[in-house]
Amino acid sequence: MQKATPAAIPNAGSSPAPAAPAAGANAANTPAPIIDPSPRNTASARPSPAGEWPREFLSRLRAATANHSAAPKGVDKSPLSHFAALSRSLRDRHSKGDPVNAALWAGQIVLALLFALSGSLKSTMSRERLLETGQTGAAAYPLPVVRFTAICELIAVVGLVLPQLTGVAPSLTGWAAVGLVVVMIGAMAMHARLAIVGHKAAEWRNVTVNALILAVAVFVAGGRL
């Protein structure tokens, strides 16, 4: 006769295993994950390193050029309109952490220092003294023109710093840089004339320096207007 196997009896000290909940009840009690409808792009939000601002500026220049070239017929595609499109592209990205904004501030400070010195010398020195200090281009103009240019340079120095620093009429910084662009074009023309007509090879060095200052002024004007 076959004996019946007794059922397993749990130990007194062990607790019974909890019953597995039903699949439907577990799904009902689990909260649904919260999905952010507007995911953030952390790569684009992270500010670019200060050393990469030339690459960022060139990328914006290429983007502005592409958008301007792809404009439909009837839209102004002149160089002045293209310059305005680049200015808007730069202005829209200005912020405290923007490396281009930092580069613009550096350009403004450099221009302010240079033209504060230049304006002070031109407003006080005689023609002979200007020639002795190397201001050959300024000395070639009539003295009233030199004095007027010096006053404009000193006004531009104030416009390069105060509007952006105080937040009052910040676009004046761009217009101050435009004024300096005009001044540098006149200076380059005079130095080039002295180099060609006067056969003074040393004047080409002044033309090169003027071209560099002109490039900084154009950069500040394009970024602040």
C-alpha positions in Angstrom: 0.0 0.0 0.0 1.5 3.4 -1.1 1.9 6.0 1.7 0.7 9.5 1.2 3.4 12.2 1.2 2.7 14.8 3.9 2.4 18.4 2.8 5.4 20.7 3.5 4.9 22.6 6.8 6.5 26.1 7.0 8.9 26.8 9.8 7.5 28.7 12.8 10.0 31.5 12.5 9.6 32.2 8.8 6.9 34.5 7.4 4.8 33.3 4.6 5.9 34.6 1.1 3.7 37.5 0.0 1.4 36.8 -2.9 2.5 38.2 -6.2 0.2 41.1 -7.2 -1.8 40.9 -10.3 -0.4 42.4 -13.4 -3.4 44.7 -13.8 -3.2 46.0 -10.2 0.6 46.7 -10.5 0.1 48.7 -13.7 -2.7 50.7 -12.2 -0.7 51.6 -9.0 2.6 52.6 -10.9 2.6 56.3 -11.7 3.1 57.2 -15.3 6.5 58.8 -16.1 6.5 62.6 -16.6 7.7 63.6 -20.0 9.0 67.1 -20.5 7.3 68.4 -23.6 10.1 70.8 -24.3 13.4 69.0 -24.1 16.5 71.1 -23.7 19.5 70.9 -25.8 22.3 71.0 -23.3 25.0 71.1 -25.9 23.6 74.4 -27.4 22.8 75.9 -24.1 26.3 75.5 -22.8 28.4 78.6 -23.4 31.2 78.2 -25.9 34.8 78.5 -24.5 36.3 81.9 -24.9 38.9 80.6 -27.2 36.3 79.4 -29.8 34.7 82.8 -30.5 36.5 83.3 -33.9 35.0 80.0 -35.1 31.6 80.9 -33.7 31.7 84.3 -35.4 32.7 82.7 -38.7 29.8 80.2 -38.5 27.4 83.0 -37.9 28.9 84.9 -40.8 28.4 81.9 -43.1 24.8 81.4 -41.8 23.9 85.0 -42.4 25.5 84.9 -45.9 23.5 81.7 -46.8 20.2 83.2 -45.5 20.8 86.4 -47.3 21.7 84.7 -50.6 18.6 82.5 -50.4 16.3 85.4 -50.0 13.5 85.6 -52.6 13.5 87.9 -55.5 12.6 91.5 -54.7 14.6 91.5 -51.4 17.5 93.9 -51.2 20.8 91.9 -51.6 23.2 94.9 -51.5 26.3 94.7 -49.4 24.7 97.2 -46.9 21.7 94.9 -46.5 24.0 91.9 -46.0 25.9 93.8 -43.3 22.6 94.6 -41.6 21.7 90.9 -41.7 25.0 89.9 -40.1 24.5 92.6 -37.4 21.1 91.2 -36.5 22.5 87.7 -36.3 25.2 88.9 -33.9 22.9 91.1 -31.8 20.4 88.3 -31.3 23.1 86.2 -29.6 24.5 88.8 -27.3 24.3 87.8 -23.6 26.6 88.0 -20.6 28.0 84.5 -21.3 28.4 84.9 -25.0 32.0 84.8 -26.2 31.2 87.1 -29.1 29.9 89.7 -26.7 33.2 89.4 -24.7 35.2 89.9 -28.0 33.1 93.0 -28.8 33.9 94.4 -25.4 37.6 93.7 -25.9 37.4 95.5 -29.3 35.6 98.5 -27.8 38.2 98.9 -25.0 41.1 98.6 -27.5 39.5 101.2 -29.7 38.7 103.5 -26.8 42.3 103.4 -25.5 43.8 104.0 -29.0 41.5 106.9 -29.9 41.6 108.5 -26.5 45.4 108.8 -27.0 45.1 109.8 -30.6 42.4 112.4 -30.0 44.3 113.9 -27.1 47.5 114.3 -29.2 45.7 115.7 -32.2 43.8 118.3 -30.2 46.8 119.7 -28.4 49.9 119.2 -30.6 51.1 121.5 -33.4 51.7 120.3 -36.9 55.4 120.0 -36.4 54.9 118.0 -33.2 52.5 115.7 -34.9 55.2 115.0 -37.6 57.8 114.3 -34.9 55.5 111.8 -33.2 54.8 109.9 -36.4 51.3 111.4 -37.1 52.2 112.0 -40.7 48.7 111.3 -42.0 47.1 113.7 -39.6 49.7 116.4 -40.3 49.0 116.2 -44.0 45.5 117.6 -43.5 44.7 121.2 -42.6 45.0 121.9 -38.9 41.3 122.8 -38.4 40.4 119.4 -39.9 42.8 117.7 -37.6 41.3 119.4 -34.6 37.7 118.5 -35.7 38.8 114.9 -36.2 40.3 114.9 -32.7 37.0 116.1 -31.1 35.1 113.4 -33.1 37.5 110.7 -31.8 37.1 111.8 -28.2 33.3 111.7 -28.5 33.5 108.3 -30.1 35.6 107.1 -27.1 32.7 108.0 -24.8 30.2 106.3 -27.2 32.2 103.1 -27.3 31.9 102.5 -23.5 29.1 104.4 -21.8 26.0 103.3 -23.8 26.8 99.6 -23.3 28.0 100.1 -19.8 24.8 102.0 -18.6 22.3 100.3 -20.9 21.1 103.8 -22.1 20.9 103.9 -26.0 23.3 101.0 -26.5 23.1 101.3 -30.3 25.2 104.5 -30.0 28.2 102.2 -29.5 27.7 100.9 -33.0 27.4 104.4 -34.5 30.5 105.5 -32.6 32.3 102.6 -34.3 30.9 103.6 -37.7 32.4 107.1 -37.1 35.7 105.6 -36.4 35.4 103.5 -39.6 35.1 106.7 -41.6 38.1 108.2 -39.7 40.3 105.2 -40.5 39.3 105.1 -44.1 40.5 108.8 -44.4 43.7 107.9 -42.5 44.4 104.9 -44.8 43.8 107.0 -47.9 46.2 109.7 -46.7 49.0 107.3 -45.7 48.6 105.4 -49.0 48.9 108.7 -50.9 52.0 109.6 -49.0 53.5 106.2 -49.8 52.7 106.3 -53.5 53.1 110.0 -54.3 55.8 110.8 -51.8 57.6 107.5 -52.4 57.8 106.8 -48.6 57.8 103.1 -48.1 57.5 103.4 -44.3 53.9 104.7 -44.8 52.8 101.2 -45.9 53.3 100.1 -42.3 50.9 102.8 -41.2 48.4 101.7 -43.8 48.6 98.1 -42.4 48.1 99.4 -38.8 45.1 101.5 -40.0 43.6 98.4 -41.8 43.8 96.4 -38.5 42.1 99.2 -36.5 39.5 99.5 -39.3 38.8 95.8 -39.1 38.2 96.1 -35.3 35.9 99.1 -35.8 33.9 97.2 -38.5 33.6 94.2 -36.1 32.3 96.4 -33.3 29.9 98.3 -35.6 28.5 95.1 -37.0 28.0 93.6 -33.6 26.4 96.6 -31.8 24.1 98.0 -34.5 
